[in-house]
């Protein structure tokens, strides 16, 4: 089976033994990498923050295009599928592993990381106001200055601390536009549920299955998803299902019928109906649009 989506592992551009890197967006857009094409869909195994400082463009995250301009911030969690579009934009591309940020962090820092980078909770795009832009730009400049002059382990810890501050500040800015009631007791349970669905949605599509896995009732499971994303648990399962199917459509040479069976449908006709109902187009139309 030929893979069409390149999986990108963390690889440092700069010498060092800690899992963080920072490069100019313009450098990425001008490259001609041998291993993959940055203008094709590719999957990342790390977290990334894209900070736009100049000009306009467009970026694709999990098969959705987002226009950007000065002050746009994108937050991509690990296992996201994204691609760049050609433009003359400038900015900073910060990448780091989960371990780099939360290894020495507390529960609050870890939770903020998962929330800020979780596209199920909110859009991966954040548009900064001018005052916020100045503050975030200054912070990233501090990170870059320290990174370009790494001298000892103190520099590593300073960068780690500054990244944690950056995550806190971006999360606080994002919360201004959302319902603060999301900061409640259900957050960790929602993340657990999401991970369970992402791992098993092709085999198990029923709300009752995930309720049993988490040791709660279906009513409680719906309370969890309603509290966090204002949707029933079945809607969350469907959203994750569709994303996983899209990845399979792009990432393999399987026929549509084979994909239907792999996604857990007994009848391919039901698969086609399900995909069209949830997306508005057929699997074939989706695949052609992504070429």
N, C-alpha and C positions, 0 to 999 in steps of 0.2 A: 504494500500500500504506500503510495507516495504522499508525503506530508506537504501541504501547501503553506502552512503557517509555521514560521520559524520560532522556536522557543528560545528566548534570550536569557541566558544566565548572567548573574552578576559578574562583571569583569572590569577591573579598575583600569582607568587611563593613567593613573598616577601611582608611583611606587608607594607601598605602605601595606600594612597588615590589618587594617580595619575596614569594615564593609560600608564605605561611603564614597561617593564620587560626585563631582560637580563639573559640568561642562557647559559651554555656551550653546544656546539653541541654534545660533547661526552656524556653528561648527558642525552640528548634527545634520542640518539641512544641506550643507555643502559636501558632505562626505560621500564616498563611494565604497561602502564596506563590502568585503568579499563574502562574508558569511551570510548576509541577508540584505534585503533592500528596505531601507527605512520608510519608503513610500508604499510598501505592501503591509498587510496586516501581520503583526507579530506579537507573540505572547511574552510577557515579562515575568521573571521570577522574583521580583523585588518591588519595593515601593518607589514612587516617583512623584516629584513636585515640579510642575512646569510653570515658570513665572515669566510672563510676557512684559517686556519693557519698551519695545518699539514696534510700530507697524501692525498690520492686520494679517489674518490668515485663517486657516481652518484645521481642525484636528479631529481624528476619529477615535472614539473610545467605545469599545464593545459594540461596534458596528453602527454607532450613532455619530453624526458629524456635528461638531460644535464650532461656531465662528468665534474668533478671539481678536482682541485688540490690546492696547497698552492697559495694564492693570488686571488682565485676566490671569487667574491661577487655576491650573488643573491638578487634581490629586488622583493618582492612579494606584490602586492597591495591587498587590502581587497577584499573578494569574490573570490580570486584565489583558485584553487584546486591543491593541491600538495601532495607529499608523499616522505618519506625518504627511502633510501635503506641502508641495513646494511653495515657498514664499520668501520674502525678504525680511521676515520677522526676526527680532532679536530678543534675547532673554536668557534665563538660566534654567538648566535641567539638573535637578538634584535627585540622586538615586541612593537608596540605602536599603539594607536588609532589615527585616523585623527585629532581628537579634541586636543590631547596632543601636536601635532606639530604645527597646524595652528591656534589654538584658539587666540593666541596673535601675530600671524605672519602677515606680509603684503602680498600683492598680489603676489609679486615675489616669496616669500617662498612657498606659496600655489601652484603656477604654477610649480615650480621646483619639488615639491612633486609629483604632478600628472604626470609630464613628466617622472621623473626618474622611477616611479613604473608602468608605463603604457606599457605593453608588445606589444600593438599595434603600439607604436612609435619606440621601439627598443627592443632588446633581454633583458630578465630579468637577463642574465648572463653578468658579467663584469670581465675580467681577468686583474689584476693589474700588472704593471711593478714593479720591486723591489723597486724603489724609492717611488712610490705611495703606495706600500704595507706597507713600514715602516711608512709613514705618517698616513695612515688610521689605522694601528695597534696601533700607539701611541694615536690617538684620541679616539679609542674605549677603550683603557686602561684607559684614563682619565674619560670616561663615567662610566666604571665599578667601578673605584676607588670611584668616587663620589656616585654612586648608593649603594655600599656596606656600605657606611658610611653616610647615610642620617641622618641629624641632625635637619634640619629645612626647611622652605619654600625656603630658598636660594639654598639649594641643588637641589630642584625640578626645580627651574628656571635655574640653571647652567646646569643640565642634558638636559633640554629642549633646551637651547641655543646650547649645544654641538651637539645634534641630528640635529638641523638645520644646523650647520656648516658641519656635516658629509654629510648631503643630498646635500649641496652646492658643497662640494668637489667631491663627487661621480658623481654628475651631470656634473661638469666641466671635470672630467676625461672621462666620457662617450662621451661628446661632441667632444673630440679630434678625435674620430674615425667616426664622422658623419658630415653631411653637416650642417654648422651653419646657413644656410638659414631657418632652421626650427624655428629659433627664430624670428617669424614674427607675424603679426596681426591676423593670423588665428588660433592660438593655442587654445584660449578659445572657439572659435566656433567649433573646431574639438572635444574638450572634451565634449561639449554640444551635438554634433551630436552622438558621441560614446555612451553617456548615453541614448539618445533617442532610438538608435538602440538596445542596450542591453535590454531595457525594452519592446520594442515592435516589435522585428523582426519576431516573429512567426505570428503576426497579420498583419504586414505591411512590405512588402519586396521591395516596389517601391521607387526609388530615389525621385520621385516627391512628395511622401507623406512627407518625411523628409525635403525636401526643403520648402514645405508649412508650416510645423511645426516651422521652423526656420525663416520664412519670407524672404526667398531668392529664387533665381531661381535655377533650376537644374544645370545650367552652373556654378553659383557661388559655389554650393555645391561641384561640381567636382573640382573647383579651390582650395577649402579648403583642400580636401583630397589629391589632387595632390601635393599641397605645403608642406603638413606635412608628408605624407607617400608614395608619388609618385605612388598613385593608384587612380583609379576612385572610386566614392562613392559606386557603385554597388559591387566592389570588397571588400570594407570594410563591407558592409552588409553581403556578403557571408561569410567572415571570422568569423564574430560574430555569424552568423547563425550556422555555423558548430560547433563552440565551445559550443554553447547552446545545440545543438543536442547531442553532445558528453556527456555533463553533464546529459542530460535526459536519454541517453542510459545506463549510469552507475548508475544513481541515482534513478532508479525506477524499478518496476517489470512489467511495461507496455509492451505489445507486440510491435513488430516493427510496425505493422499496427496502433496501438493506438498512438504510438509516431509520426508516419507520420501525422496523423490527428491533433495531438496536436501542431505539428510544422507548421501547416497551409497548408498542402498539401491535395488537394482534392482526389488525386489518389496515393495510396501507391507506385505504380510502379514508379511514378515520383520522389518520395522521395528517393527510392533506387538508381535510376539513378543519382540524384543530389548528394547524399552523396558519391557515388563511384567516380563521376567525380571530386569532390572537394578534396577527400582524397586519392583516389587510392585503396580503399578497401570497402567492404560492411559493413553495420552496424553490422552484426553478427561477421565478422572478427575483427572489432574494439573492440567489447565487449569481445570477447574471448581473445584478446591480452592483455586486461586490467585486466584479472583475476589474 
